[in-house]
């Protein structure tokens, strides 16, 4: 039973690290190529996807971002950046 919980945690951590890296790259590209405001928004969202962010939020504010909400936020921001983002036109 314990290995199943560990596997689930490792899968979630891997997915969140992937989200972090993608949003970090998009955020840095927005900072450099487009405008600082969307870049900072992407960077903030990237840091919300870090696995230890939930630990920090739980310790300091007694609040946790559910995994499903993180997935939905990632998909919405990626859809927005792919559909209307100016970064992809500049590359």
C-alpha positions in Angstrom: 0.0 0.0 0.0 2.8 2.3 0.8 4.5 1.9 -2.5 1.3 2.9 -4.3 1.2 6.1 -2.4 4.8 6.8 -3.1 4.4 6.1 -6.8 1.4 8.4 -6.9 3.4 11.1 -5.1 6.4 10.6 -7.5 4.1 10.8 -10.6 2.5 14.1 -9.3 6.0 15.5 -8.5 7.2 14.6 -12.0 4.2 16.2 -13.7 4.5 19.3 -11.5 8.2 19.6 -12.4 7.3 19.3 -16.1 4.7 22.1 -15.7 7.3 24.2 -13.9 9.9 23.8 -16.6 7.5 24.6 -19.4 6.0 27.6 -17.7 9.5 28.8 -16.7 10.7 28.8 -20.3 7.5 30.5 -21.5 7.8 33.1 -18.7 11.5 33.9 -19.5 10.7 34.2 -23.2 7.9 36.5 -22.5 10.1 38.6 -20.2 12.8 38.9 -22.9 10.8 39.0 -26.1 7.4 40.4 -25.3 6.7 42.3 -22.1 7.5 41.9 -18.4 3.9 41.6 -17.2 2.9 38.4 -18.9 6.4 37.0 -18.2 6.0 37.7 -14.5 2.6 36.1 -14.5 4.0 32.9 -16.1 6.9 32.9 -13.7 4.5 33.2 -10.7 2.4 30.4 -12.1 5.6 28.3 -12.6 6.5 28.7 -9.0 3.0 27.7 -7.9 3.6 24.4 -9.7 6.7 23.6 -7.7 6.1 20.5 -5.5 7.3 22.2 -2.3 5.1 25.3 -2.8 2.1 23.4 -1.4 4.2 22.4 1.6 5.1 26.1 2.1 1.5 27.3 1.7 0.2 24.6 4.1 2.8 25.5 6.8 2.4 29.3 6.5 -1.2 29.9 5.5 -3.0 26.5 6.1 -3.9 26.4 2.4 -3.1 24.0 -0.3 -3.6 24.2 -4.1 -5.2 20.9 -5.3 -3.4 19.0 -8.0 -6.5 19.2 -10.3 -6.5 23.0 -10.0 -2.8 23.1 -10.9 -3.4 21.0 -14.0 -6.4 23.1 -15.1 -4.3 26.3 -14.6 -1.5 24.9 -16.6 -3.7 23.8 -19.5 -5.5 27.2 -19.6 -2.3 29.2 -19.6 -0.7 26.9 -22.2 -3.9 27.2 -24.4 -3.7 30.9 -24.1 0.0 31.2 -24.9 -0.3 28.8 -27.9 -3.5 30.5 -29.2 -2.7 34.2 -28.6 0.8 34.3 -27.4 3.2 36.5 -29.2 6.2 34.4 -28.2 5.5 31.7 -30.7 5.2 34.2 -33.5 8.6 35.7 -32.7 10.4 32.3 -32.6 
